[in-house]
Amino acid sequence: MEIRAWMRQEDGRWLAGTEGDPAVRATAATRQRCLQALRRSVARTRAPEGATGPLTLVVEVLPLLAGVAEAADVMGWDKRRVITYIDRGRFPEPLQALASGRVWLRADVERYAADWRSRHASRSRRKPPA
């Protein structure tokens, strides 16, 4: 029997669940523990009595997204500075541009932030000319 489920990270915890009747939910501090809890819950609530075949859980991991406000938070900037970098073509391309604003994969923004910090850290370590 194949059961489809979703999993996402929210506020430092992992959440997972299934749709349908009955809907099953699980939460844990790590992705692995959340998946284990989901498997146990699904086996208890969804496996028909007397079923002998394997239970296959197909899990779609939903990525974290970031808008301009979240990107500013990751970068340690204000939203105006993020918009300036976007307008100058110096910020990663958004995943999607919606009527409500641009959206990035949070992982892309975090990678850009780490790269930006490493480039600018070397500049701040240089001594000014005397």
N, C-alpha and C positions, 0 to 999 in steps of 0.2 A: 504494500500500500504506500502511495506517495502522498506526502502532505507538504504543502507550500507554506513558508513562513517568512517573516521579515525580521531584520535586526538593525538597530541604530544606536549610536552613542548620544547621550543627552545629559548635560550637567555632570560629566565625569563618571556616569554609570552607563551600563549597557542595558537596553530594553529589547525584548524579542516577543514575537507573538504570531498567532495564526488567525486567519479570518474564518468565518463560518460558524457552525453550531456544533459543539460549543467552541467559542473563541478561547484560546489558551494564551497566557501571558507569563513572562519570566523576566527577572531583573537580577543583575549581579554587578560586582565591581569590575570584573574583567570580561572580555568577550568570550573566552573559553568557558568560564564558569556559567555565564548566561546561556551559552549553547547547551551545556550539560543540563542545566535546570529546565530549559525548554524541552530537551529530549525526554527527560523524566516526566514532565507534565503532559506532554503529548502522548507518551506511552500509556499513562494512567487514564487519560480522558478520551482519547481517540481510538485506541486499538480495540476493535470489536472482540467480544469474548469468544474464545475458541480460535482466534486467528492464528495461523501458523507461519505465514509468510513474513518476510522482513519488512520492517517499517522504515521507509526512506523519507528523510526530512530534507527538503530542498529549501535552503535559506538564502534570501536576497539581502545582502548587507547594503543598507541605504547610507550614502555618504553624507557627511556634515556639509552644509552649505553656509555661505557667508555673503551678506550684503555689504554695502559701504560701511555701515556702522560696525559690523563685526570685523571687517577688514581693518578699520581704524583701530579697533581694540587690539587686534593681533599685532599690528604694527607699532602700537603705542603712540599713535598720532590722533589728530582730530579729523573729522570727516572731510573738511575742506582740503586738507593736505592730500588725502587719498584721491579726491576728485582732481586736484591739480596734477598728480602723477598720472592719473588715467588720461586726462586731457592732453598731456604731453607724450602719451604713448610709452610711458615708463613703468606701467603696472601690468600684471598678467592679463591676458584676454579673459573676459568673463565667460563662464559656461553658457550663460543665457542673458539677454537683455530683455527684461519684462517691462510692462507699463509702470510697475512700482519701482523699478530700478534694476541695476545689474546684479548678477548672482555668480559667485565663484565657488569652486570646491574649496572648502576650508584648508585642506591639505596643500593646495596650490598656493594659497595666501601665506600659510605658515612656512612653506619652502622659500617663497620670495622674501619673507621677513628675515629668515635665517641668513640667506644670501646677502641681503641688503645690509644687515648688521655686521656680517663678516667683512664686507667691502668697506664699510664706514668706520669700523673699529680700527683698521690699519691707518686710516687718515687721522683719527683722533690721537693715536699713539705717536705720530710724528711730532718732533719738536719744531716749534716755529723758528724761523731764521732769526739770528741774533743781530 
